[in-house]
Amino acid sequence: MMTPSQEAHGVAEAWPVGPSSMRFDDRAPSWLPPFQESGLLILPSSKRQEQFHNRIEVMVAPNSHYPDVHQDDTLKRDLSLSSTFSLAFAFISPIVALYSIFGLGIAEIGPAFWWGLIIAMAGQLLVALAFAMLVSRFPFEGSIYQWSKHLLGHRYGWFAGWTYICTLPITMAAVALGGADFLAQLLGLDPDSKVVGVSLALGLIAFATWGNTQGRRIFATIVWLCIGAEIIGSVGVGVLLLAKFQVNPLSIIWPSAELFTSDGSLDGLFSSKAALAIAYCGWAFLGFESAGAVAEEVRRPERAVPKAMLLCLLSVGGIVAFSALSLILALPSLDIPTGSDPVADILVHHLGPLAYKGMLVLFVIGFVACMLGIQASVSRVIWAFARDRSLPGHPWLGKLSEGDALPTNAIVLTGVLASLLFLLSFTNIYSLLLSFTISGFYIAFAFPLVAACHSALSGTWVNGPFNLGRLSVPLLFAATLWTLFEVVNISWPRSPQLPWYENWAVPLMVGVLSIIGLLIYKSVSAGRRPDALGVVQG
């Protein structure tokens, strides 16, 4: 017997699909993209194929024989699985992922903070699996913006994308500042000088913008060189430290009771060292979603992009966990004052100042790779907004370069926005923006996940080519719960000694950016009327 949903979509026949784990469905004829609902592989009746074709909300990834109304022929679809993987890998960057938080984790939590990496990676794996299902069903340029828009409408998708657009330029500025610190040490300059730091960070942003606008070959070459440096700087150093310079036993990472000390209240739970470790480590596994931002530039995106996301997270997660463990076991002293650089202490102590100088080169390259990935990702989201006429200046932002068809104007805008943030670097506003960065990712992640859960609860959820069978919907809810937990955990005001506006930085910035976003949305939506599918009419 057919379900109401099947009848509504003109179903003529359906075959049972047996339970399976992670899978791609390949049972439909080659002329029709498969989609799965409630364990059934469904095909439309011949009489209603045209209607089915136009029902984008129940479609999954289109193939070359089944075009989609959102697909833009001006984009160059020439990225392979390896190219997509390299972009996401560069964004996450094992060097940036680990060395940005290692000092904080060791100083404030101790060696047991390593378990925070494992927990955060497990939680993010849930999110990556959920996003893999979403991009398989909606393989459109713009990732989070597109998934949210197709599930709950244009207005909802707009604010999802707006959150992501606000977050990434701030992240790019923060990563540039971190890279500038290593570059200053390499050049023999004062890394504590704000003028030196800002000047070098602006130079790194300019280089990343140049690399992103010079064509796919130059970009790919830079990214792969950066990935090579990342592997040497992470895996190579980790192997060397474990083989030659292990001074602490493995038991040093075993969590003590102090890690879970709490008074039983909600504040006590989120103020525990365990929660703090998970909050810090939440930064380490962000960026795998960038593979979905370029979906319309990827060959067979409904299959390649999910693989790229998952391979990226698993490989980076393994590298980060291994590198962190090797550094912890090589710590010359457990007495690490807050604000010190234990990575530098470890490397100088065991390898000497000259070897540390060489490592600084690899660190700078890793930070540059991360910036390239961030800028490439957010520029595609901005371009997707411009295509939908959803941002001021959309004709200019929507232009593509000749030859490689890159959104160069959107790329340049991203570099300018990240650079302008440094005008605030001598004020408290800049620290508020940085405090918002990590939580901004998780808030943006929550938009499509909540929308997917709403779709599942309302009975309209349909699996794409990549799915987990009967586990698909439970996984969506698990990923959503994890993401919402991290939003609260990262945003929790656990530093009463700070001024109120810093302690409540995340809710404050969410409110400010929401008001700005609402004003922009109202201004661009006046002459714009999207239909139920989010397609602009007229």
N, C-alpha and C positions, 0 to 999 in steps of 0.2 A: 504494500500500500504506500502511495506517495504522501509525503508530508505536505502541509500547506505551502511551505517554502518552495518545495519542488514544483508544485502546481503553479505557483506564481511565476516561476521562471520558465515555464513551458517545457517540462521534462517529459520525454517520451519513454526513456528506459534508464535503468540504473543497475549496476552490478555491485554486489558486496565486495568490500575490500577487507581482507583479513587484517588483524592487528599486527602492527609492526612498530619498530622503534624509529629513530630518525630516518627519513626516507624522502626520495623524490618519486612522485607518481608518474609512471610512464605507460599507463594502460590505455590512454585515449588515442584515437586516430591522430595521425600527424597533422591533419588540417585543423585540429581543434585543440586549444590549450585546455588541459584538464583542470577541473577543480573538484574539491572533495568536501562533502558536508555530511556530518553524522555517520561516518564510516561508509558512505556511498560515493562511488565515482559517477558523476551525473553528466548526461549529454542533453542538449536542448532538442526539442522536436524540430523537424525540418520546416514546419509552418511558422515557427517563431524564432528562427535563427537571427533574423535582422533585429528583432526586439532584444534578443539575448545579447547580440553584439554591442548594443548601445547601453546595456546595463552594467556600467563600469563597476558599480559597488559589489557585484557578485562575480566579477572577473578575477582571474589571477593573471600571472605574468604573460604578456603577449609575446608571440614569437614572430619571426619574419613573415609568416603567412597570415598573421592575424593582427593587423595594425591597430593602434589605440589612439583615441582622440587626444591624449596628452603627449604622445610621442612627437618630438620636434626633429624634422629631417635636417635642420641646419646643424645639429650637433654631430660630431664625428664619432661614430661608434667603432672604436678601434682598440679599446683597452682590453687586455687579456686578464685571465685570473691572476697571473703573477703581477701584472701592473697594478691591479686593484689591491692585491695583498700588500704590495710595497707601499702604496699610499697610506693605507691604514696602519701598517707597521711603523712608518715614519711618524705618523701622528701620535701614536701611543708612546713610541720611543722608550725602550728599556732604560736608557741612561737618564732621561728626564723623569720617567716614572719612578725610578728608585732614588736617584741622588737628590731629588727635590724634597723628599720626605725622610730620608734615612737619618739625618742629623736630629730632626725633631722627634722621630720615633725612638731612637736610642736614648736621647737625653730625658724625655718626659715619661717614657714607658719602660724602657729597658730592652734587653735582647728578645724578650717574649713578644715584642711588637711584631715579630716575624709572622706570628699566627694571624695577625690582622691582614697580612697580605693574602694568606690562604683563604680566609673567610671572604674577603672582598673579591678575590678572583672567582670563588664559587658563586657568589651573588651576581657578579657581572656576567658569568657564563649563562645564567638564567636569562638575563637581559639580552645577551647576544643571540641566544636561541630564539627568543621572542622576536627580536628585530630581523633575524634571518627569515622567519616566517612572514613577517610584514613586507620585507623588501621582495621576497619571492612572489608575493601577491600583488604588490604595487611597486614595480621596478622603475620608478620615475625620479628624475633629477630633483634633489632637494630633501631626500631622506625624511627626517622627522616631520617637516612641514607637509610633505605629500601624504605620508601615512595617516597623520592626524586628520588632514583635510578630507581624504577619501572615506574615513571611518565616521567622522562626526561633523563634517561640513566645513565650509571655507573659513568662517569666523574662528572656529576652534583651531583649525590648522594654522591660521594666521598667527595667533598668539603662541602656538607651539613653536613655529618658526621664528617669531620675534624673540622669544626667550633664548633660542639657540644662537641667533644673530647677535644678541647682546652679550652672550657669554664668550663667544670665541675670540673676538678682538681683544677683550680683556685678558683672556688666556694667552693669546699671542704676545701681548705686551709683557705679561708676567714671565713667560718662557724666555723672551728676549732679554729681560732683566737678569734672569738666572744665567743665561749664556754669557751675558756681558761680564758677570762676576768671574767666570772661568777665563774669559778672554783677557780681562784686565790682569789676572795673575800670570797668564801666559806672556803678556807684553811687558810685564814688570811695572804695571801701573797700580795705583791704590784702589783695590776693589771696594773699599769702604767709602770712597768719594762718590757722592750722588751725581756730580757733574760727569765724572768719568763713566759711571754706570749708565746714565741716561744717554750719553753720547754714543757709547759702544752699542747699546741696545737699538738706537735709531739706525746705526749702520747695519746691524744684523737684519732689521726689518726691511731696510732698503734692498739688501742682498736677496732676501727671501722673495720679495716682490719681483725683483728682476728675474730670478729663477723661475717663478711661476708664470711669467708673461713671455718667456723667450721660446716657447714651443714645447711640445711633448717630449722630443728627444733630449733636449737639454735638461728638462725637468726630471725625466726618468734617469738620466745619467747621474745627476746630482743626488737623487734619492737613493739609488743603488750604491753609490759610493758612501753615502751616509750610513746606509744599513750595514755595509761592510765594517765601517768604523764602529758602529754600535755593537756588533757582534764581538769584535776584538776587545772593545772597552768593557763589555759586560761578561761574556762567556770566557774570553781569553784570560782576563784578569782574575775571574773567579776560579778557574782551573789552577792558575799559578798560585793563588793564595791558599787554596786547599791543599795543593801538593807540597808546597814548600814552607808555608808560614802559618799553619794552624796552631794557635796557642791556647785556645779554649775548647773544652769538651762540648759535645753535642748537647749535653744536658743543660747547657746554659740558656737554651731557648725555651726550656720547659716552663709553662706559666705557673706562677705562684698564686696563692690565695689572695694576695694583695691586688692582683689584676682585676678581681671580680668584687672587690670590696664595695658595698653599697648599703645605704640605710633602708632599702626596701621601697623607697618612694620612686616616682618617675624621674625626678631630678637626680636622685642617687644613681639610678640605672644609667642615665645618659652622661653622668659625670664620672663614671667609673673609668679606669684605665683601659679596660677592654673595649668599651664604646669609643673611647678616644682613639685607640689604635685602629679600629675599623673605619673611623671617620678620616684619619690621615691616609690610610691605605686606599680609601675610595678614590683618591687622586690617581693612583698608579695604573688604573685600567680604564681610562677614558680615551675614546678616539676610534674604536673599532667601527662605530657607526658611520665613520667617514666613507667607508666603502660604498655605502648606500647613497651618499650624496652625489656620486658620479654615475649612478645606475644607467642613465641613458647614453653614456659614453662607453659602456661595457658590452662586449659581445655575449649574448645569451645571459643577460643579467639575472634572470630569475633563478639561475643555477650557479653562476660564477660568483655573484656578490655574497650569497649566504656562506659559501665555502670560504671566501676571502675573509669575512668577518670572524668566523669561528677559528680558522687557522691562525689568524692574526692574534686573537685574544689568547689562544692556547699557547702559541709560541712565545709571545711576550710575557705571559704569566709565568711560564716555566723559566724563562731567562731571568726575570726579576726575582722570583723566589730563590733560584740558585745563586744569583749574585749577592742577594741580601744575606743568605746563609753564609757564604764564603767570607763576606766582610765581617759579619758578627763573630765568626770563629777566629778571625785574625785580629780582633780588637786587642791592642797592646794593653789597654786599661779600661776597666768598666766605669771609672770615675770620669764621666764626660759632662762638663758644664754646659748649661743651656746657652745656645748661641755659637758654640764651637763647630768646627767642621771635622767630624770623625772620619769622613772618607779621606780627606787630605792627610789627617794624622796617620791613618792606617797605611796609605800608600807611601808616604814619605818615610815612615818608620821602617817598613819592610823593603821597599824598593829603592829608596833614596830620592833626593831632590830632582836629579836629572830624569829619572824614569817618570816621576810625577809630572814634569814638564811635558813629556811625551803624552801622558794620559790626558793632560789638559787639552791637547789638540783634538783627541777623540771626543772629549766631553763637549767641546764647542761644536764639533761636527754633528753630534747627536742632537744638540739643542737647535741647530739650524734645520736639521731634518724634521724635527717636530714642528717648527714654525712653517715650513713648506707644506706639511700635511694639514695643519690647522687652516692656513690661508686658502689652500685648494678646496677644502671642505666647505668653509663658510661662504666662499665666493659662489659656489654652485647653489647654495640655498638662496643667496641674494638674487642670483640670476633666475632661479625658479620663481621667486616673488615677482621679479620684473616681468617675466613672461606672462604672469597672471595679472599684470598691471596693478600690483598690490603694494608698491612702494613709490614714494615721490621720485621723480626722475627716472621712471621705468624705461622710457625709450632709450636713454643713454646706458642705463645699467644692463639692459637686455641685449646690447650689441655683442657680437662675437667677432673674434679676429679672423682675418683671412687665412686660409691654409689649414691651421690646426683647430679653428673654430673654438677658441678659448674665450671665456668671459673676462677679458682683460680689464674692462672698466670696473667690474665687480671686484676683481683681484686688487686693483689699485685702490679702490675705496676701502677695502679691508686694511691694507697697509697704512693708509692715511688715518683711519680710525684708531688703529693700534698706536700709531705715532702720537696722535693728538692726546691720547690718554696720559702721556708723560708730562703734559702741561699741568696735570693735576698731581704730579709726583711729589710736589713740595707741600701738599695739603693733606688733611685727614680724609678727603674724599677718595683719594687713590687707595688708601688702605681699606676703605669700605668696598670699593670695587673688587679688590683682590680677595676679600673675604667672601664675596658673592660667587667667585669663579667656580669652585668645586660644586657648590650646591646648585648653581645655575645649570650645570650639566644634568644633574639628577632631576631637577624640576622639568627641564626640557624632555628628558627621557620619559618622565611620568605621563606626559600628554598622550603619545600614541599608545602607551600601555593601558592607561585608563580607558581610552577610546576602544581598544580591542576587547577589554573586559566588558564594557558596555555592549559591544556588538555580540559577545558570547551570551550575555545574560538576556539580550533581547531576541536571541535565536537567529541572528543574521550573520554570524561568523561563518566564513568559508575558508577552508585551508587552501593554500597555494601549492605549487609543485614541491616546495620544501615544507615538510611538516613532521610532527611527532605522532601522527595518528591520534589515538584516543587520549594521549597525554598532552596534546596541543593546548587545549583550553586550561587544564590545571597548571600548565607551565606559564601561561599568560598571567594567571592570578598570582603565582609564586613570584614571578619577575616584578609584578606591580607592587606587591607587598615589600619586597626587598628594596625597591627604588624609593618608595615612600618612607621606609624606615631610614634609609640613608639621607633623605631630604631633612627629616627631623633631627637625625643624629648629627649631621654636619652643621645644621643651623642652631643647634641648642646653645643657649647663652650660658656657657660653663665657665666664663671668666669674669666674675663680679668685680674684680679689681680694675677692670678696664672702664673707660667712659661708656655710658649707656649706649651711645650710638655705635660704638665698636662691638659691644657685647651683643647687640641686636642688629648687627650689620646686615644679615641676610634678609630678615623680614622687611627692614627699612629699604633696602635696595630693590626688593621685589615690588614693594609698593610704588616707589619712584618710577621704576622702569615700566610698570604696568600702566601708570597714568600717562607716561610719554607714549607708550604703545597705543593706548586707547585714542589719544589725540591724533596720532598718525593714521590709525585705522579709519577713524571717522573722516579724515581728510581725503584718503584715497578711495574710500568706498562710495563717495557721493555719486560719482558717475559710472559706477561699476556694478553690474548686476550678474553675478554668477548663478548658474542654474543649480539643481540639486547635486550635480556631479562636480561642482566647483569649476565649471567651464564658463568663461566669460561670454556673455551673449552680446551681439551687436558689434 
